[in-house]
Amino acid sequence: MKRSVLLYDDDCGFCRWSVSKVLAWDRAHRIRAVALQTTEASELLGDMEASARMQSWHLVGPDGRVRSGGDAVAPLLRLLPGGGAAAPVVAAFPNTTRRAYSWTASHRDRLGRIVGARACSVRPTQSSGGATGA
């Protein structure tokens, strides 16, 4: 079985904490985590600019399709036990999901401290489409 790949910022404590929660939830091992700082991540993201790569997490499906930031939430939920029930709700409100992801990403240093993770070394920036940090 070919797994989906969740690409994340390994320099961000909140990002590492979040990915660890996703992987713990993924009891069927349908998701493989790969740090954005690796050669494999660069290969998976192809022509995506380096700055765009570091602005958000990315979910790469077995078919190679890349979804980033808030747009990755519903497809990610579909891979997780029980997440399929929430995925249609998340997918029905894409702008809300993108805004929630963007807010989380722009506050990842503070959120990281709350969960006891090392602060993020990347300064989040604003961009369109919900593709900012985390």
TORPANU-453821 format. One record per residue: residue number from 1; residue in three letters; x, y, z of N, C-alpha, C in turn. Coordinates in nm, 4 decimals, always signed. Example, Ala and Ser with C-alpha at 12.3 -4.5 7.8 and 13.67 -1.06 7.14 Angstrom:
BEGIN
{r 1 "ALA" {+1.3190 -0.5690 +0.7800} {+1.2300 -0.4500 +0.7800} {+1.3200 -0.3300 +0.7800}}
{r 2 "SER" {+1.2850 -0.2250 +0.7080} {+1.3670 -0.1060 +0.7140} {+1.2900 +0.0030 +0.7870}}
//
This chain:
BEGIN
{r 1 "MET" {+0.0847 -0.1187 +0.0000} {+0.0000 +0.0000 +0.0000} {+0.0885 +0.1241 +0.0000}}
{r 2 "LYS" {+0.0669 +0.2106 -0.0967} {+0.1401 +0.3364 -0.1025} {+0.0718 +0.4353 -0.0087}}
{r 3 "ARG" {+0.1524 +0.4981 +0.0780} {+0.0979 +0.5892 +0.1774} {+0.1029 +0.7342 +0.1306}}
{r 4 "SER" {+0.0183 +0.8154 +0.1921} {+0.0250 +0.9596 +0.1734} {+0.1421 +1.0110 +0.2566}}
{r 5 "VAL" {+0.1965 +1.1237 +0.2152} {+0.3109 +1.1824 +0.2852} {+0.2704 +1.3188 +0.3396}}
{r 6 "LEU" {+0.2926 +1.3390 +0.4675} {+0.2673 +1.4675 +0.5321} {+0.4021 +1.5364 +0.5514}}
{r 7 "LEU" {+0.4201 +1.6478 +0.4820} {+0.5444 +1.7238 +0.4888} {+0.5284 +1.8355 +0.5908}}
{r 8 "TYR" {+0.6256 +1.8499 +0.6782} {+0.6160 +1.9445 +0.7891} {+0.7516 +2.0091 +0.8138}}
{r 9 "ASP" {+0.7501 +2.1205 +0.8855} {+0.8718 +2.1943 +0.9197} {+0.9356 +2.1327 +1.0436}}
{r 10 "ASP" {+1.0482 +2.0667 +1.0245} {+1.1166 +2.0010 +1.1359} {+1.1826 +2.0997 +1.2317}}
{r 11 "ASP" {+1.1959 +2.2255 +1.1918} {+1.2542 +2.3274 +1.2790} {+1.1497 +2.3918 +1.3697}}
{r 12 "CYS" {+1.0243 +2.3529 +1.3550} {+0.9144 +2.4126 +1.4301} {+0.8642 +2.3130 +1.5348}}
{r 13 "GLY" {+0.8744 +2.3508 +1.6602} {+0.8293 +2.2632 +1.7680} {+0.6811 +2.2316 +1.7600}}
{r 14 "PHE" {+0.5986 +2.3316 +1.7300} {+0.4551 +2.3065 +1.7194} {+0.4250 +2.2146 +1.6013}}
{r 15 "CYS" {+0.4973 +2.2314 +1.4927} {+0.4770 +2.1459 +1.3754} {+0.5115 +2.0010 +1.4090}}
{r 16 "ARG" {+0.6256 +1.9808 +1.4762} {+0.6635 +1.8444 +1.5158} {+0.5609 +1.7859 +1.6123}}
{r 17 "TRP" {+0.5131 +1.8652 +1.7064} {+0.4121 +1.8185 +1.8019} {+0.2844 +1.7797 +1.7269}}
{r 18 "SER" {+0.2409 +1.8635 +1.6333} {+0.1183 +1.8364 +1.5569} {+0.1308 +1.7076 +1.4761}}
{r 19 "VAL" {+0.2428 +1.6909 +1.4096} {+0.2637 +1.5707 +1.3291} {+0.2658 +1.4473 +1.4175}}
{r 20 "SER" {+0.3238 +1.4578 +1.5361} {+0.3262 +1.3414 +1.6262} {+0.1841 +1.3014 +1.6663}}
{r 21 "LYS" {+0.0960 +1.3987 +1.6825} {-0.0443 +1.3688 +1.7160} {-0.1144 +1.3022 +1.5979}}
{r 22 "VAL" {-0.0893 +1.3515 +1.4768} {-0.1488 +1.2913 +1.3568} {-0.1022 +1.1463 +1.3431}}
{r 23 "LEU" {+0.0281 +1.1228 +1.3593} {+0.0807 +0.9872 +1.3441} {+0.0286 +0.8931 +1.4528}}
{r 24 "ALA" {+0.0086 +0.9445 +1.5735} {-0.0489 +0.8616 +1.6795} {-0.1936 +0.8254 +1.6474}}
{r 25 "TRP" {-0.2660 +0.9159 +1.5852} {-0.4052 +0.8936 +1.5456} {-0.4127 +0.7940 +1.4293}}
{r 26 "ASP" {-0.3107 +0.7918 +1.3473} {-0.3062 +0.7095 +1.2258} {-0.2669 +0.5653 +1.2589}}
{r 27 "ARG" {-0.3574 +0.4941 +1.3214} {-0.3285 +0.3564 +1.3630} {-0.3108 +0.2608 +1.2456}}
{r 28 "ALA" {-0.3647 +0.2945 +1.1296} {-0.3520 +0.2087 +1.0117} {-0.2245 +0.2398 +0.9312}}
{r 29 "HIS" {-0.1481 +0.3369 +0.9768} {-0.0219 +0.3751 +0.9113} {-0.0418 +0.4107 +0.7642}}
{r 30 "ARG" {-0.1398 +0.4949 +0.7398} {-0.1691 +0.5407 +0.6038} {-0.0915 +0.6663 +0.5678}}
{r 31 "ILE" {-0.0244 +0.7243 +0.6692} {+0.0475 +0.8510 +0.6509} {+0.1927 +0.8327 +0.6926}}
{r 32 "ARG" {+0.2805 +0.8903 +0.6138} {+0.4227 +0.8907 +0.6460} {+0.4650 +1.0364 +0.6553}}
{r 33 "ALA" {+0.5352 +1.0718 +0.7618} {+0.5801 +1.2097 +0.7813} {+0.7215 +1.2265 +0.7272}}
{r 34 "VAL" {+0.7422 +1.3389 +0.6589} {+0.8735 +1.3713 +0.6028} {+0.8986 +1.5197 +0.6281}}
{r 35 "ALA" {+1.0158 +1.5503 +0.6808} {+1.0516 +1.6902 +0.7066} {+1.0693 +1.7658 +0.5755}}
{r 36 "LEU" {+1.0240 +1.8902 +0.5751} {+1.0384 +1.9760 +0.4570} {+1.1843 +2.0021 +0.4218}}
{r 37 "GLN" {+1.2716 +1.9869 +0.5175} {+1.4123 +2.0172 +0.4963} {+1.4876 +1.9045 +0.4250}}
{r 38 "THR" {+1.4208 +1.7984 +0.3843} {+1.4879 +1.6842 +0.3223} {+1.4833 +1.6905 +0.1698}}
{r 39 "THR" {+1.5727 +1.6164 +0.1096} {+1.5745 +1.6033 -0.0364} {+1.4457 +1.5384 -0.0850}}
{r 40 "GLU" {+1.3948 +1.4405 -0.0108} {+1.2707 +1.3749 -0.0504} {+1.1556 +1.4747 -0.0608}}
{r 41 "ALA" {+1.1480 +1.5673 +0.0344} {+1.0425 +1.6690 +0.0305} {+1.0556 +1.7543 -0.0950}}
{r 42 "SER" {+1.1773 +1.7930 -0.1288} {+1.2000 +1.8727 -0.2495} {+1.1544 +1.7971 -0.3730}}
{r 43 "GLU" {+1.1818 +1.6691 -0.3773} {+1.1399 +1.5872 -0.4917} {+0.9875 +1.5763 -0.4979}}
{r 44 "LEU" {+0.9245 +1.5569 -0.3826} {+0.7789 +1.5427 -0.3795} {+0.7074 +1.6714 -0.4190}}
{r 45 "LEU" {+0.7663 +1.7863 -0.3845} {+0.7016 +1.9138 -0.4125} {+0.7411 +1.9720 -0.5473}}
{r 46 "GLY" {+0.8317 +1.9064 -0.6160} {+0.8653 +1.9445 -0.7529} {+0.9052 +2.0894 -0.7697}}
{r 47 "ASP" {+0.8310 +2.1621 -0.8526} {+0.8656 +2.2994 -0.8891} {+0.8216 +2.4050 -0.7881}}
{r 48 "MET" {+0.7629 +2.3641 -0.6774} {+0.7184 +2.4619 -0.5778} {+0.8399 +2.5388 -0.5255}}
{r 49 "GLU" {+0.8270 +2.6713 -0.5208} {+0.9362 +2.7550 -0.4713} {+0.9679 +2.7216 -0.3258}}
{r 50 "ALA" {+1.0954 +2.7339 -0.2892} {+1.1404 +2.7016 -0.1536} {+1.0643 +2.7814 -0.0487}}
{r 51 "SER" {+1.0391 +2.9087 -0.0749} {+0.9674 +2.9911 +0.0233} {+0.8249 +2.9399 +0.0425}}
{r 52 "ALA" {+0.7600 +2.8952 -0.0637} {+0.6240 +2.8412 -0.0531} {+0.6248 +2.7082 +0.0219}}
{r 53 "ARG" {+0.7299 +2.6302 +0.0040} {+0.7402 +2.5017 +0.0744} {+0.7367 +2.5221 +0.2249}}
{r 54 "MET" {+0.8057 +2.6231 +0.2714} {+0.8188 +2.6434 +0.4157} {+0.7015 +2.7192 +0.4764}}
{r 55 "GLN" {+0.6058 +2.7613 +0.3963} {+0.4932 +2.8392 +0.4469} {+0.3824 +2.7542 +0.5072}}
{r 56 "SER" {+0.3818 +2.6236 +0.4810} {+0.2736 +2.5408 +0.5343} {+0.3125 +2.3947 +0.5311}}
{r 57 "TRP" {+0.2253 +2.3146 +0.5887} {+0.2412 +2.1705 +0.5720} {+0.1813 +2.1346 +0.4373}}
{r 58 "HIS" {+0.2173 +2.0165 +0.3884} {+0.1697 +1.9707 +0.2589} {+0.1363 +1.8226 +0.2712}}
{r 59 "LEU" {+0.0273 +1.7837 +0.2109} {-0.0112 +1.6431 +0.2060} {+0.0017 +1.5985 +0.0610}}
{r 60 "VAL" {+0.0849 +1.4982 +0.0383} {+0.1046 +1.4436 -0.0956} {+0.0385 +1.3067 -0.0984}}
{r 61 "GLY" {-0.0632 +1.2939 -0.1827} {-0.1354 +1.1679 -0.1930} {-0.0570 +1.0640 -0.2699}}
{r 62 "PRO" {-0.1012 +0.9395 -0.2627} {-0.0348 +0.8323 -0.3376} {-0.0283 +0.8610 -0.4882}}
{r 63 "ASP" {-0.1213 +0.9436 -0.5374} {-0.1237 +0.9798 -0.6790} {-0.0309 +1.0977 -0.7106}}
{r 64 "GLY" {+0.0369 +1.1518 -0.6086} {+0.1280 +1.2640 -0.6270} {+0.0637 +1.4005 -0.6134}}
{r 65 "ARG" {-0.0685 +1.4052 -0.5955} {-0.1367 +1.5343 -0.5812} {-0.0965 +1.5997 -0.4490}}
{r 66 "VAL" {-0.0645 +1.7279 -0.4566} {-0.0203 +1.8034 -0.3394} {-0.1321 +1.8965 -0.2950}}
{r 67 "ARG" {-0.1619 +1.8913 -0.1659} {-0.2553 +1.9865 -0.1047} {-0.1804 +2.0517 +0.0102}}
{r 68 "SER" {-0.1961 +2.1828 +0.0228} {-0.1179 +2.2576 +0.1207} {-0.2062 +2.3355 +0.2161}}
{r 69 "GLY" {-0.1518 +2.3648 +0.3344} {-0.2210 +2.4468 +0.4327} {-0.3581 +2.3922 +0.4665}}
{r 70 "GLY" {-0.4560 +2.4811 +0.4724} {-0.5928 +2.4418 +0.5058} {-0.6548 +2.3471 +0.4054}}
{r 71 "ASP" {-0.6083 +2.3521 +0.2813} {-0.6615 +2.2625 +0.1789} {-0.6231 +2.1166 +0.2030}}
{r 72 "ALA" {-0.5264 +2.0929 +0.2904} {-0.4839 +1.9562 +0.3220} {-0.5647 +1.8953 +0.4363}}
{r 73 "VAL" {-0.6425 +1.9747 +0.5069} {-0.7106 +1.9259 +0.6276} {-0.8135 +1.8175 +0.5971}}
{r 74 "ALA" {-0.9076 +1.8425 +0.5058} {-1.0112 +1.7418 +0.4767} {-0.9513 +1.6120 +0.4228}}
{r 75 "PRO" {-0.8587 +1.6180 +0.3253} {-0.7990 +1.4926 +0.2778} {-0.7231 +1.4179 +0.3879}}
{r 76 "LEU" {-0.6590 +1.4933 +0.4768} {-0.5889 +1.4310 +0.5889} {-0.6880 +1.3618 +0.6822}}
{r 77 "LEU" {-0.7968 +1.4296 +0.7130} {-0.8983 +1.3696 +0.8008} {-0.9530 +1.2397 +0.7423}}
{r 78 "ARG" {-0.9696 +1.2348 +0.6112} {-1.0219 +1.1132 +0.5467} {-0.9300 +0.9930 +0.5663}}
{r 79 "LEU" {-0.8040 +1.0176 +0.5932} {-0.7078 +0.9096 +0.6138} {-0.7056 +0.8579 +0.7567}}
{r 80 "LEU" {-0.7672 +0.9303 +0.8485} {-0.7581 +0.8983 +0.9903} {-0.8845 +0.8315 +1.0424}}
{r 81 "PRO" {-0.8704 +0.7381 +1.1366} {-0.9873 +0.6704 +1.1924} {-1.0860 +0.7709 +1.2529}}
{r 82 "GLY" {-1.2093 +0.7669 +1.2080} {-1.3125 +0.8578 +1.2574} {-1.3085 +0.9950 +1.1930}}
{r 83 "GLY" {-1.2009 +1.0277 +1.1253} {-1.1871 +1.1588 +1.0638} {-1.2755 +1.1771 +0.9422}}
{r 84 "GLY" {-1.3166 +1.0660 +0.8820} {-1.4020 +1.0734 +0.7645} {-1.5350 +1.1405 +0.7916}}
{r 85 "ALA" {-1.5802 +1.1353 +0.9166} {-1.7068 +1.2000 +0.9524} {-1.6929 +1.3525 +0.9516}}
{r 86 "ALA" {-1.5775 +1.4041 +0.9914} {-1.5554 +1.5489 +0.9963} {-1.5100 +1.6051 +0.8621}}
{r 87 "ALA" {-1.4512 +1.5226 +0.7775} {-1.3954 +1.5703 +0.6507} {-1.4965 +1.6427 +0.5621}}
{r 88 "PRO" {-1.6215 +1.5922 +0.5463} {-1.7163 +1.6644 +0.4612} {-1.7519 +1.8031 +0.5158}}
{r 89 "VAL" {-1.7554 +1.8164 +0.6464} {-1.7853 +1.9468 +0.7073} {-1.6703 +2.0433 +0.6787}}
{r 90 "VAL" {-1.5484 +1.9968 +0.6988} {-1.4302 +2.0796 +0.6715} {-1.4259 +2.1175 +0.5236}}
{r 91 "ALA" {-1.4539 +2.0199 +0.4358} {-1.4509 +2.0452 +0.2912} {-1.5612 +2.1414 +0.2479}}
{r 92 "ALA" {-1.6729 +2.1423 +0.3191} {-1.7845 +2.2302 +0.2831} {-1.7568 +2.3771 +0.3149}}
{r 93 "PHE" {-1.6586 +2.4014 +0.4003} {-1.6248 +2.5380 +0.4410} {-1.4758 +2.5644 +0.4183}}
{r 94 "PRO" {-1.4309 +2.5613 +0.2930} {-1.2869 +2.5738 +0.2671} {-1.2267 +2.7064 +0.3124}}
{r 95 "ASN" {-1.2987 +2.8161 +0.2983} {-1.2426 +2.9450 +0.3406} {-1.2255 +2.9505 +0.4920}}
{r 96 "THR" {-1.3201 +2.8957 +0.5643} {-1.3089 +2.8904 +0.7104} {-1.1907 +2.8035 +0.7506}}
{r 97 "THR" {-1.1759 +2.6902 +0.6842} {-1.0641 +2.6002 +0.7145} {-0.9312 +2.6680 +0.6845}}
{r 98 "ARG" {-0.9230 +2.7377 +0.5724} {-0.7992 +2.8093 +0.5387} {-0.7676 +2.9177 +0.6405}}
{r 99 "ARG" {-0.8711 +2.9917 +0.6835} {-0.8486 +3.0967 +0.7840} {-0.8045 +3.0360 +0.9174}}
{r 100 "ALA" {-0.8664 +2.9265 +0.9576} {-0.8280 +2.8605 +1.0832} {-0.6835 +2.8097 +1.0745}}
{r 101 "TYR" {-0.6489 +2.7512 +0.9613} {-0.5114 +2.7048 +0.9431} {-0.4147 +2.8231 +0.9459}}
{r 102 "SER" {-0.4482 +2.9297 +0.8768} {-0.3629 +3.0474 +0.8719} {-0.3435 +3.1070 +1.0119}}
{r 103 "TRP" {-0.4516 +3.1141 +1.0902} {-0.4400 +3.1663 +1.2263} {-0.3475 +3.0769 +1.3090}}
{r 104 "THR" {-0.3675 +2.9468 +1.2982} {-0.2835 +2.8526 +1.3724} {-0.1373 +2.8690 +1.3319}}
{r 105 "ALA" {-0.1139 +2.8772 +1.2024} {+0.0231 +2.8901 +1.1524} {+0.0882 +3.0193 +1.1996}}
{r 106 "SER" {+0.0138 +3.1273 +1.1991} {+0.0728 +3.2552 +1.2400} {+0.0929 +3.2650 +1.3910}}
{r 107 "HIS" {+0.0351 +3.1740 +1.4654} {+0.0525 +3.1705 +1.6110} {+0.1274 +3.0461 +1.6571}}
{r 108 "ARG" {+0.1991 +2.9799 +1.5661} {+0.2607 +2.8523 +1.6009} {+0.3689 +2.8648 +1.7077}}
{r 109 "ASP" {+0.4354 +2.9801 +1.7160} {+0.5351 +2.9943 +1.8222} {+0.4674 +2.9948 +1.9592}}
{r 110 "ARG" {+0.3576 +3.0689 +1.9721} {+0.2838 +3.0740 +2.0979} {+0.2192 +2.9386 +2.1291}}
{r 111 "LEU" {+0.1589 +2.8768 +2.0294} {+0.0967 +2.7452 +2.0484} {+0.2003 +2.6407 +2.0868}}
{r 112 "GLY" {+0.3191 +2.6512 +2.0280} {+0.4267 +2.5596 +2.0628} {+0.4650 +2.5700 +2.2092}}
{r 113 "ARG" {+0.4715 +2.6928 +2.2596} {+0.5040 +2.7105 +2.4024} {+0.3943 +2.6520 +2.4901}}
{r 114 "ILE" {+0.2692 +2.6658 +2.4489} {+0.1569 +2.6121 +2.5269} {+0.1656 +2.4604 +2.5389}}
{r 115 "VAL" {+0.2048 +2.3942 +2.4291} {+0.2123 +2.2475 +2.4321} {+0.3498 +2.1983 +2.4769}}
{r 116 "GLY" {+0.4373 +2.2915 +2.5131} {+0.5684 +2.2544 +2.5647} {+0.6711 +2.2209 +2.4588}}
{r 117 "ALA" {+0.6481 +2.2651 +2.3357} {+0.7412 +2.2384 +2.2261} {+0.8359 +2.3563 +2.2083}}
{r 118 "ARG" {+0.9520 +2.3287 +2.1523} {+1.0492 +2.4330 +2.1221} {+0.9879 +2.5308 +2.0226}}
{r 119 "ALA" {+1.0124 +2.6574 +2.0448} {+0.9558 +2.7621 +1.9568} {+1.0040 +2.7436 +1.8137}}
{r 120 "CYS" {+0.9226 +2.7874 +1.7238} {+0.9518 +2.7766 +1.5812} {+1.0621 +2.8738 +1.5435}}
{r 121 "SER" {+1.1569 +2.8261 +1.4645} {+1.2659 +2.9132 +1.4215} {+1.2323 +2.9887 +1.2933}}
{r 122 "VAL" {+1.1219 +2.9518 +1.2292} {+1.0803 +3.0190 +1.1062} {+0.9758 +3.1221 +1.1411}}
{r 123 "ARG" {+0.9938 +3.2433 +1.0947} {+0.8978 +3.3496 +1.1215} {+0.7831 +3.3376 +1.0212}}
{r 124 "PRO" {+0.6605 +3.3086 +1.0672} {+0.5515 +3.2942 +0.9728} {+0.5214 +3.4256 +0.9011}}
{r 125 "THR" {+0.4787 +3.4141 +0.7746} {+0.4409 +3.5316 +0.6969} {+0.3018 +3.5121 +0.6435}}
{r 126 "GLN" {+0.2403 +3.6188 +0.6023} {+0.1063 +3.6116 +0.5468} {+0.1161 +3.5812 +0.3991}}
{r 127 "SER" {+0.0277 +3.4968 +0.3505} {+0.0169 +3.4715 +0.2073} {-0.1259 +3.4317 +0.1788}}
{r 128 "SER" {-0.1622 +3.4318 +0.0532} {-0.2996 +3.3982 +0.0180} {-0.3180 +3.2483 +0.0139}}
{r 129 "GLY" {-0.4427 +3.2058 +0.0185} {-0.4762 +3.0661 +0.0046} {-0.4558 +2.9844 +0.1290}}
{r 130 "GLY" {-0.4284 +3.0478 +0.2428} {-0.4161 +2.9742 +0.3668} {-0.2855 +2.8986 +0.3798}}
{r 131 "ALA" {-0.1890 +2.9271 +0.3017} {-0.0647 +2.8524 +0.3045} {+0.0397 +2.9258 +0.3860}}
{r 132 "THR" {+0.0145 +2.9399 +0.5149} {+0.1148 +3.0014 +0.6007} {+0.1497 +2.9076 +0.7134}}
{r 133 "GLY" {+0.2756 +2.8889 +0.7363} {+0.3346 +2.8142 +0.8455} {+0.2637 +2.6900 +0.8950}}
{r 134 "ALA" {+0.3232 +2.6244 +0.9921} {+0.2798 +2.5031 +1.0590} {+0.2835 +2.3881 +0.9660}}
//
